[in-house]
Amino acid sequence: MSERSFSLHPASVELEPWPLAPEQIIEGAPQVHGLVLEESADGLVERGIWQHTPGVSSDVEADELFVVLHGRATIEVQDGPTLEVGPGDAAVLHAGDRTVWRVHETLRKVYQVTRAG
């Protein structure tokens, strides 16, 4: 992790392109952008900002806690719940969850991912 404390405005910070693999795109032409703000020295903890434009994509999740800054999405967890998320909502996904993200309005979230050691 960074040795320095910091603050920023995550709703307006510029993000980098994080292209989806073609097999992840289910519908539309969603674009994903992100920015890693901090990562532990061992690579097990990552904190950052992530954004997904309207469209539908699939993913296999890591252990993650996130808070939605803006936008709306329906997240379908295979063999699990369907999550409706929007501004101010917090959600937890578990490692190995197979998800389908139906993003209705460009969604931006701040997240923390924890990987197994």
Order of alpha helices (4+ residues) and beta strands (2+ residues): beta-beta-beta-beta-beta-beta-beta-beta-beta
